[in-house]
Amino acid sequence: MDKRRMLVQIFLSVSLFFAFLTTTNHRADEIAFDIAQPTASIEETLSWVDQADFDKAEQTYQEVKKWWTMEKQAAKKKNTTVAQQIDLKVGQASIALLLEDSTEAKKELIALEQAIVAMNQQEHSLGAYINKLVQLKTMVQEESWEEVQVTTEQLASEWLSVEGDVVSRSQAIYDHSEKNLLDLKHAAETKNKEAILATIDDMQKELSSIDSADYSIIDVAMIPFREGLEAMLIISLLLSVVKQRENSKKAKRWILGGSVLGGLTSLAIGVLVYYVLSVVAFGTNSQLINGYSGVFSSVMLVFVGIWMHKSSDVQKMTSFYKEKSQNSATGGVVGLAALAFLAVIREGLEIVIFIIGLVGKVSMQQLIAGFLLGTFLLAVVAIVLFVFERRLPLKAFFTLSSLVIFYLAIKFMGSGIHSLQLANQLPNQVETYLPTVTALSIYPSWISFIPQLLIIGIIIVYLLQRKKENSHEK
């Protein structure tokens, strides 16, 4: 009953999101600005910077600052995050001009111009994303490295606005594009012209192959099903873990509470993004959430996996739970509830953002029908797992479950660090000789590969130690 109640609560929570989508067609981003004057002034300022005439550059730049002073409040109503970004770039460009730092001034002015242009864009389609890749290719060929750096950062940030289109059509292209984005950022930082052009060609070819595709109910259904599967699996296994506890009902309530809270939080963030911010403006923040939640979940999953493997010994498991129940009122379930919350918010946020990305590309009827179908398929899998768990011997079930948990720990660590790299929280260093296994979120970067190797090492050491203990007991 607890599992069914969890599915119903999560289903109702996410269904509310569709109610928000259908209640109004008004969006703040319908406001448009006349950006011809500020962009022209920025271009003129850049020309004076190229000539090292900072007095005239500063005079021309004053026109940009005047324009921004008049439009700032309206811009905040349209898109708070982008307005803050423009405000920051206006100040940084002003400081660079004051210090007569031509390199930094050009970089900030280019970023400012692109932010102003982005503020006026009302639609971020896959076709527009591909066009920006083509523009980047021209910049690389002309060796305009400041523009290359800025545009590459924008492509990483704007990926969130099109990834729903991509993942609904091809999981393989989505996974490969995620890897290519990191390769692109690293190549841009090192000014590796050949690597950038090769990566752009690869991304352009793959994304163009799905750009003109039509979307169906099945495409929509695969989003909640595929993204929700891992979260549902984790919650199901956590509920199985605490089943033998003396206070199992209380433990289950904690886990279900954490999962429902994760679903409601994902819904709240989705509503905020759709009505207040924008998918593009939320790009970096989403990567940060995915990144940190992935890393934290991975660490917790390692301990849960070891815990479940130990639980394959029924007698030891029973005495362990009795001891824990006597020593603690909550018996450690707060940590399990936190893991359920992180698992749901990580996957739930992706579902919400992906669904937002498909608004306008399919009818609202198809969107809702696709979501209902995906949720139904997820419920079928949950029922199968429930029946499977009851019929499988307890020792075999916990052994198998621990292996699944170890797999997810390795995957979450890789995908979490990868997201932090895309959000510029970690170095983007890429080594071509390292393997790429998208199923495990293994990317060619030591920054993510070493923690994954560490997890694998911990698992191997534990299993060997466990084997040694069992041989002594015999």
LUMDOMAR-455509 format. One record per residue (C-alpha): residue number from 1; residue in three letters; y, z, x. Coordinates in steps of 0.05 Angstrom, whole numbers, plus 5000, padded with zeros to 4 digits. Example, Ala and Ser with C-alpha at 12.3 -4.5 7.8 and 13.67 -1.06 7.14 Angstrom:
! residues 2
   n res north   up east
   1 Ala  4910 5156 5246
   2 Ser  4979 5143 5273
END
This chain:
! residues 474
   n res north   up east
   1 Met  5000 5000 5000
   2 Asp  5048 5017 5057
   3 Lys  5040 4947 5087
   4 Arg  5052 4915 5019
   5 Arg  5113 4957 5008
   6 Met  5140 4938 5076
   7 Leu  5132 4864 5061
   8 Val  5165 4871 4993
   9 Gln  5225 4909 5023
  10 Ile  5235 4859 5080
  11 Phe  5228 4802 5031
  12 Leu  5280 4831 4984
  13 Ser  5327 4846 5042
  14 Val  5327 4775 5068
  15 Ser  5329 4746 4998
  16 Leu  5396 4781 4988
  17 Phe  5422 4737 5044
  18 Phe  5411 4675 5002
  19 Ala  5450 4707 4946
  20 Phe  5509 4714 4994
  21 Leu  5501 4641 5014
  22 Thr  5503 4617 4942
  23 Thr  5560 4662 4916
  24 Thr  5617 4624 4949
  25 Asn  5631 4560 4985
  26 His  5696 4585 5016
  27 Arg  5694 4594 5091
  28 Ala  5751 4618 5137
  29 Asp  5738 4559 5183
  30 Glu  5767 4512 5130
  31 Ile  5836 4527 5160
  32 Ala  5859 4470 5206
  33 Phe  5912 4470 5261
  34 Asp  5955 4417 5292
  35 Ile  5931 4421 5364
  36 Ala  5962 4357 5391
  37 Gln  6022 4393 5420
  38 Pro  5985 4450 5458
  39 Thr  5931 4404 5485
  40 Ala  5984 4354 5509
  41 Ser  6022 4411 5542
  42 Ile  5959 4435 5576
  43 Glu  5944 4366 5603
  44 Glu  6015 4361 5630
  45 Thr  6008 4430 5661
  46 Leu  5944 4409 5695
  47 Ser  5979 4348 5725
  48 Trp  6033 4393 5755
  49 Val  5980 4439 5783
  50 Asp  5946 4379 5816
  51 Gln  6013 4364 5849
  52 Ala  6021 4438 5869
  53 Asp  6087 4443 5832
  54 Phe  6077 4510 5800
  55 Asp  6149 4518 5776
  56 Lys  6143 4457 5731
  57 Ala  6072 4477 5712
  58 Glu  6098 4544 5689
  59 Gln  6155 4512 5649
  60 Thr  6107 4465 5613
  61 Tyr  6057 4521 5601
  62 Gln  6111 4561 5563
  63 Glu  6103 4510 5506
  64 Val  6030 4529 5500
  65 Lys  6047 4603 5497
  66 Lys  6100 4592 5444
  67 Trp  6050 4553 5402
  68 Trp  5999 4608 5408
  69 Thr  6049 4662 5389
  70 Met  6064 4625 5323
  71 Glu  5990 4609 5307
  72 Lys  5955 4672 5331
  73 Gln  5951 4709 5265
  74 Ala  5926 4648 5227
  75 Ala  5875 4635 5281
  76 Lys  5848 4706 5275
  77 Lys  5837 4695 5201
  78 Lys  5799 4631 5215
  79 Asn  5755 4658 5272
  80 Thr  5768 4726 5303
  81 Thr  5722 4717 5362
  82 Val  5748 4648 5382
  83 Ala  5820 4673 5373
  84 Gln  5806 4730 5420
  85 Gln  5776 4681 5470
  86 Ile  5839 4637 5467
  87 Asp  5883 4699 5474
  88 Leu  5844 4719 5536
  89 Lys  5848 4649 5566
  90 Val  5923 4644 5553
  91 Gly  5933 4708 5593
  92 Gln  5885 4689 5649
  93 Ala  5916 4620 5657
  94 Ser  5985 4651 5660
  95 Ile  5964 4699 5715
  96 Ala  5931 4642 5755
  97 Leu  5996 4601 5751
  98 Leu  6037 4661 5772
  99 Leu  5992 4672 5832
 100 Glu  5994 4596 5846
 101 Asp  5918 4594 5849
 102 Ser  5905 4521 5834
 103 Thr  5829 4527 5829
 104 Glu  5831 4585 5781
 105 Ala  5889 4556 5742
 106 Lys  5853 4491 5729
 107 Lys  5790 4527 5709
 108 Glu  5826 4572 5659
 109 Leu  5869 4516 5631
 110 Ile  5808 4472 5618
 111 Ala  5772 4530 5585
 112 Leu  5835 4544 5543
 113 Glu  5840 4471 5520
 114 Gln  5767 4468 5500
 115 Ala  5772 4534 5463
 116 Ile  5832 4508 5423
 117 Val  5794 4444 5406
 118 Ala  5732 4484 5387
 119 Met  5774 4527 5340
 120 Asn  5790 4466 5298
 121 Gln  5719 4440 5294
 122 Gln  5688 4454 5226
 123 Glu  5618 4428 5239
 124 His  5572 4437 5298
 125 Ser  5517 4386 5288
 126 Leu  5460 4366 5335
 127 Gly  5494 4298 5342
 128 Ala  5559 4332 5366
 129 Tyr  5518 4374 5415
 130 Ile  5486 4311 5443
 131 Asn  5555 4279 5449
 132 Lys  5578 4338 5490
 133 Leu  5519 4327 5536
 134 Val  5542 4255 5545
 135 Gln  5612 4279 5561
 136 Leu  5584 4328 5612
 137 Lys  5547 4271 5645
 138 Thr  5613 4233 5654
 139 Met  5646 4296 5683
 140 Val  5589 4303 5733
 141 Gln  5593 4231 5754
 142 Glu  5668 4239 5765
 143 Glu  5654 4305 5801
 144 Ser  5703 4343 5758
 145 Trp  5669 4409 5775
 146 Glu  5718 4455 5738
 147 Glu  5706 4417 5673
 148 Val  5631 4415 5687
 149 Gln  5628 4491 5695
 150 Val  5667 4503 5631
 151 Thr  5629 4452 5589
 152 Thr  5562 4479 5614
 153 Glu  5581 4549 5591
 154 Gln  5602 4521 5523
 155 Leu  5535 4485 5515
 156 Ala  5499 4550 5527
 157 Ser  5544 4586 5476
 158 Glu  5540 4530 5424
 159 Trp  5464 4525 5429
 160 Leu  5459 4577 5374
 161 Ser  5493 4530 5325
 162 Val  5439 4476 5333
 163 Glu  5376 4513 5353
 164 Gly  5357 4522 5279
 165 Asp  5356 4445 5274
 166 Val  5313 4440 5336
 167 Val  5263 4496 5323
 168 Ser  5250 4472 5252
 169 Arg  5228 4404 5278
 170 Ser  5195 4418 5345
 171 Gln  5177 4485 5376
 172 Ala  5160 4448 5441
 173 Ile  5228 4415 5446
 174 Tyr  5261 4481 5429
 175 Asp  5224 4518 5484
 176 His  5237 4463 5535
 177 Ser  5311 4460 5516
 178 Glu  5317 4535 5528
 179 Lys  5290 4525 5598
 180 Asn  5335 4465 5610
 181 Leu  5397 4505 5591
 182 Leu  5382 4555 5647
 183 Asp  5368 4498 5695
 184 Leu  5433 4465 5675
 185 Lys  5474 4528 5686
 186 His  5443 4539 5755
 187 Ala  5454 4467 5776
 188 Ala  5527 4469 5753
 189 Glu  5540 4532 5793
 190 Thr  5510 4501 5855
 191 Lys  5542 4432 5841
 192 Asn  5475 4399 5846
 193 Lys  5494 4331 5818
 194 Glu  5424 4300 5816
 195 Ala  5394 4362 5782
 196 Ile  5448 4364 5729
 197 Leu  5442 4290 5712
 198 Ala  5366 4295 5709
 199 Thr  5369 4356 5663
 200 Ile  5421 4323 5618
 201 Asp  5378 4260 5612
 202 Asp  5318 4303 5594
 203 Met  5355 4343 5541
 204 Gln  5389 4281 5512
 205 Lys  5324 4244 5506
 206 Glu  5287 4302 5472
 207 Leu  5343 4323 5425
 208 Ser  5359 4251 5405
 209 Ser  5287 4241 5384
 210 Ile  5296 4293 5328
 211 Asp  5371 4283 5313
 212 Ser  5361 4233 5256
 213 Ala  5301 4268 5225
 214 Asp  5302 4292 5153
 215 Tyr  5285 4364 5136
 216 Ser  5233 4385 5086
 217 Ile  5212 4450 5052
 218 Ile  5156 4456 5105
 219 Asp  5207 4453 5161
 220 Val  5246 4510 5129
 221 Ala  5182 4550 5115
 222 Met  5161 4548 5187
 223 Ile  5223 4588 5208
 224 Pro  5207 4654 5173
 225 Phe  5133 4645 5184
 226 Arg  5136 4629 5259
 227 Glu  5192 4677 5277
 228 Gly  5166 4734 5232
 229 Leu  5094 4730 5255
 230 Glu  5103 4770 5319
 231 Ala  5144 4824 5285
 232 Met  5094 4830 5229
 233 Leu  5037 4834 5279
 234 Ile  5071 4890 5318
 235 Ile  5085 4930 5255
 236 Ser  5014 4920 5230
 237 Leu  4985 4945 5296
 238 Leu  5033 5004 5298
 239 Leu  5010 5025 5228
 240 Ser  4938 5020 5252
 241 Val  4954 5063 5313
 242 Val  4979 5122 5271
 243 Lys  4924 5117 5218
 244 Gln  4882 5170 5252
 245 Arg  4938 5221 5257
 246 Glu  4937 5283 5214
 247 Asn  5008 5267 5192
 248 Ser  4994 5193 5185
 249 Lys  5035 5185 5120
 250 Lys  5097 5212 5154
 251 Ala  5085 5169 5215
 252 Lys  5077 5107 5171
 253 Arg  5142 5123 5135
 254 Trp  5178 5125 5202
 255 Ile  5150 5058 5224
 256 Leu  5165 5025 5157
 257 Gly  5234 5056 5157
 258 Gly  5248 5026 5225
 259 Ser  5224 4958 5204
 260 Val  5265 4958 5139
 261 Leu  5327 4981 5178
 262 Gly  5316 4924 5226
 263 Gly  5313 4875 5168
 264 Leu  5376 4902 5135
 265 Thr  5413 4901 5202
 266 Ser  5393 4828 5213
 267 Leu  5418 4812 5143
 268 Ala  5484 4848 5154
 269 Ile  5496 4811 5220
 270 Gly  5479 4745 5186
 271 Val  5530 4758 5131
 272 Leu  5582 4777 5183
 273 Val  5569 4713 5223
 274 Tyr  5571 4668 5161
 275 Tyr  5633 4697 5128
 276 Val  5674 4728 5185
 277 Leu  5657 4697 5251
 278 Ser  5618 4632 5264
 279 Val  5550 4616 5292
 280 Val  5583 4588 5356
 281 Ala  5628 4648 5365
 282 Phe  5567 4694 5357
 283 Gly  5527 4656 5410
 284 Thr  5535 4703 5469
 285 Asn  5528 4766 5426
 286 Ser  5463 4740 5396
 287 Gln  5436 4727 5466
 288 Leu  5455 4797 5486
 289 Ile  5418 4827 5426
 290 Asn  5357 4784 5439
 291 Gly  5360 4800 5513
 292 Tyr  5365 4875 5511
 293 Ser  5319 4884 5451
 294 Gly  5268 4839 5485
 295 Val  5269 4880 5550
 296 Phe  5267 4947 5515
 297 Ser  5212 4924 5468
 298 Ser  5171 4898 5527
 299 Val  5173 4966 5562
 300 Met  5154 5002 5499
 301 Leu  5098 4953 5484
 302 Val  5066 4966 5552
 303 Phe  5060 5040 5534
 304 Val  5035 5023 5464
 305 Gly  4984 4975 5492
 306 Ile  4957 5027 5540
 307 Trp  4957 5077 5483
 308 Met  4917 5029 5438
 309 His  4868 5014 5494
 310 Lys  4856 5088 5503
 311 Ser  4847 5094 5428
 312 Ser  4785 5050 5432
 313 Asp  4749 5115 5448
 314 Val  4746 5144 5378
 315 Gln  4731 5216 5397
 316 Lys  4786 5219 5450
 317 Met  4834 5186 5402
 318 Thr  4822 5237 5347
 319 Ser  4832 5297 5393
 320 Phe  4893 5264 5424
 321 Tyr  4926 5255 5356
 322 Lys  4909 5326 5335
 323 Glu  4941 5353 5398
 324 Lys  5003 5311 5389
 325 Ser  5009 5330 5316
 326 Gln  5007 5404 5333
 327 Asn  5056 5398 5390
 328 Ser  5109 5358 5355
 329 Ala  5135 5352 5284
 330 Thr  5144 5278 5291
 331 Gly  5086 5267 5340
 332 Gly  5124 5214 5379
 333 Val  5132 5168 5319
 334 Val  5207 5161 5331
 335 Gly  5191 5116 5390
 336 Leu  5144 5074 5346
 337 Ala  5198 5069 5293
 338 Ala  5247 5046 5346
 339 Leu  5198 4993 5369
 340 Ala  5189 4969 5297
 341 Phe  5264 4965 5289
 342 Leu  5273 4926 5354
 343 Ala  5216 4878 5336
 344 Val  5244 4863 5267
 345 Ile  5317 4857 5288
 346 Arg  5297 4811 5345
 347 Glu  5258 4763 5301
 348 Gly  5299 4776 5237
 349 Leu  5364 4757 5270
 350 Glu  5334 4691 5294
 351 Ile  5309 4677 5223
 352 Val  5377 4690 5193
 353 Ile  5415 4649 5245
 354 Phe  5365 4591 5240
 355 Ile  5371 4591 5165
 356 Ile  5447 4590 5169
 357 Gly  5440 4530 5216
 358 Leu  5404 4492 5161
 359 Val  5456 4506 5107
 360 Gly  5484 4439 5086
 361 Lys  5427 4400 5118
 362 Val  5380 4414 5061
 363 Ser  5394 4432 4988
 364 Met  5399 4505 4970
 365 Gln  5337 4497 4927
 366 Gln  5297 4471 4986
 367 Leu  5325 4526 5030
 368 Ile  5304 4581 4982
 369 Ala  5236 4548 4966
 370 Gly  5222 4539 5040
 371 Phe  5239 4612 5055
 372 Leu  5195 4636 4998
 373 Leu  5137 4592 5022
 374 Gly  5144 4618 5093
 375 Thr  5146 4690 5069
 376 Phe  5084 4678 5026
 377 Leu  5046 4649 5085
 378 Leu  5067 4710 5126
 379 Ala  5041 4756 5071
 380 Val  4974 4718 5070
 381 Val  4967 4730 5145
 382 Ala  4984 4804 5135
 383 Ile  4929 4810 5082
 384 Val  4879 4775 5127
 385 Leu  4896 4823 5183
 386 Phe  4888 4882 5136
 387 Val  4819 4859 5115
 388 Phe  4801 4841 5187
 389 Glu  4822 4910 5211
 390 Arg  4778 4945 5159
 391 Arg  4715 4905 5174
 392 Leu  4720 4904 5250
 393 Pro  4691 4964 5288
 394 Leu  4748 5011 5307
 395 Lys  4734 5006 5382
 396 Ala  4734 4929 5381
 397 Phe  4796 4928 5338
 398 Phe  4837 4972 5384
 399 Thr  4813 4935 5446
 400 Leu  4833 4869 5417
 401 Ser  4899 4897 5392
 402 Ser  4917 4924 5460
 403 Leu  4907 4855 5491
 404 Val  4953 4825 5438
 405 Ile  5005 4879 5453
 406 Phe  5001 4865 5528
 407 Tyr  5011 4791 5515
 408 Leu  5073 4805 5473
 409 Ala  5100 4853 5527
 410 Ile  5097 4798 5579
 411 Lys  5129 4748 5532
 412 Phe  5185 4793 5508
 413 Met  5204 4811 5579
 414 Gly  5210 4738 5599
 415 Ser  5248 4716 5537
 416 Gly  5293 4777 5540
 417 Ile  5314 4766 5612
 418 His  5322 4692 5599
 419 Ser  5371 4708 5542
 420 Leu  5411 4755 5587
 421 Gln  5415 4699 5639
 422 Leu  5442 4651 5587
 423 Ala  5493 4705 5567
 424 Asn  5515 4710 5641
 425 Gln  5491 4783 5646
 426 Leu  5443 4765 5701
 427 Pro  5443 4711 5757
 428 Asn  5421 4642 5735
 429 Gln  5381 4628 5798
 430 Val  5324 4578 5787
 431 Glu  5267 4561 5834
 432 Thr  5232 4496 5819
 433 Tyr  5167 4517 5853
 434 Leu  5156 4574 5803
 435 Pro  5112 4560 5743
 436 Thr  5137 4548 5672
 437 Val  5093 4573 5615
 438 Thr  5134 4573 5551
 439 Ala  5078 4606 5511
 440 Leu  5087 4668 5554
 441 Ser  5163 4658 5564
 442 Ile  5151 4648 5638
 443 Tyr  5211 4611 5667
 444 Pro  5223 4586 5739
 445 Ser  5267 4645 5759
 446 Trp  5249 4705 5802
 447 Ile  5296 4747 5759
 448 Ser  5248 4742 5700
 449 Phe  5183 4727 5737
 450 Ile  5182 4791 5780
 451 Pro  5187 4839 5720
 452 Gln  5132 4800 5686
 453 Leu  5089 4805 5748
 454 Leu  5103 4879 5750
 455 Ile  5078 4887 5678
 456 Ile  5015 4847 5694
 457 Gly  5005 4892 5755
 458 Ile  5012 4955 5714
 459 Ile  4962 4929 5663
 460 Ile  4912 4910 5718
 461 Val  4918 4977 5753
 462 Tyr  4909 5013 5687
 463 Leu  4848 4973 5668
 464 Leu  4816 4984 5736
 465 Gln  4830 5058 5733
 466 Arg  4802 5061 5663
 467 Lys  4739 5025 5685
 468 Lys  4731 5074 5743
 469 Glu  4739 5135 5696
 470 Asn  4687 5107 5648
 471 Ser  4637 5095 5705
 472 His  4645 5168 5728
 473 Glu  4635 5194 5657
 474 Lys  4569 5156 5652
END
